[in-house]
Amino acid sequence: MTEYRTEHDSMGEVRVPADAYFGAQTQRAVENFPVSGWTLHPNLIHAIGTVKLACAVANRDLGKLTGTGKNPLDDSQVESLIAACLEVAEGKHDSEFPIDVFQTGSGTSSNMNANEVISNRAIEIHGGNRLESAKPIHPNDHVNMGQSTNDTFPTAIHVAVGQSLKNQLIPALKKFAATLEEKAQAWDQIIKIGRTHLADATPLRLGQEFSGFARQLVLSIDRAERALESVLELPVGGTAVGSGINTHPEFGARVAAVVAEQTKIPFTEAVNHFEANAQRDGLVECHGELKAIATTLFNVANNIRWLGSGPRCGFYEIKIPDLQPGSSIMPGKVNPVMCESLMQVCARVIGNDGCLTISGAAGGNFQLNIMMPVMGQTTLESISILASGADAFVDLCLNKLEPNEEACEAAVEKSLSMVTSLNPHIGYERAAQLAKEAFKTGKTIRELCTEQNILPEDVLKEALDPMSMTEPQA
């Protein structure tokens, strides 16, 4: 059975698990929000630790923690406080953050959760008894010095999102783009039929088709970098409403500088703290770029799924690797499972964008947005699954794709759109008649032209050369 200790806060007594580093305010939130069972994303917990560390360093350097205010700390206590913050940033206390995502809209419960954990762990590092009611390194007076949830929680969201973009999504997209470019170059001499409106069109090279996919991924990298730019301004320093009450005028800039040094991302203090506290427009913009990336990845995965359809009754122009049995009833069936997995990831991200949009639009009333926990969680989920889904797709599907040259070439010769290259020689109307006749008789355009002596043999051969159709002609 779980053992408990009794703690006190401004509202009275609370029973807290005996060994927990968190305290009364965290436990109240656990009891008040039994909603989803989803706790904060680990990347956000770690970012909170990074922000708290930066705040402690700024307050140390400004002389605030060791000053003449209430309960000043000595230098060794300050170092213990910084060490405890670092442990949270490094993920050593993730289990101490049990509060549901769907909590108070500012994130106050999770901010106090962090303050309590860091306070008690700092006391312990310093050699004290963290279970005593008196807190020599206090969660509010020291850990939260110069801060409000209203500026530090959105700061932590921006830091977590920025780190996730830089360290997870952008590398995954770069790998995706590079792999597609390799396929484009390797398959540049394989001619296949194009398709527009899902109908046969003029020929192109398989490498050209994949070069288009590769360009989509390069543009997705640009979008991910723009997403990162949209969260570089940090609200910290605005405290409760943007005015900066109870904090040093240099605090915000100093914290941003420490965060930038810790993360190697050029975070800066917000230009206007009233905007930065009240609105999450940058986060909405960020997720809009994620939605565009998801749209691209869905499109690429779906095109590859169609190109690999078959093996006998579909296009089967590329061979998708067999990974697992595809049916409980049809022996030998194999499905494009990695395409389907990535498409589902993208559908989730596209849906998530609606959550961000309404939260940003309706949640920002006057001096505070009150939808921040779900906005942070949803954005981090989108980044995480896009990165993981893309990596899995590249490793298990894209790297192992093979071209089916026979199927590609066979479809070219059968296509009625081969007649397009005859337009300059015989005109659109005559070419259309040939196409209709070819479809009716089952003959190829080449066969009909030969039978009817439409053009001299050498001219016909040149005009119906599929490779020449894949480039502009002077």
Disulfide bonds with the S-S distance in Angstrom:
none
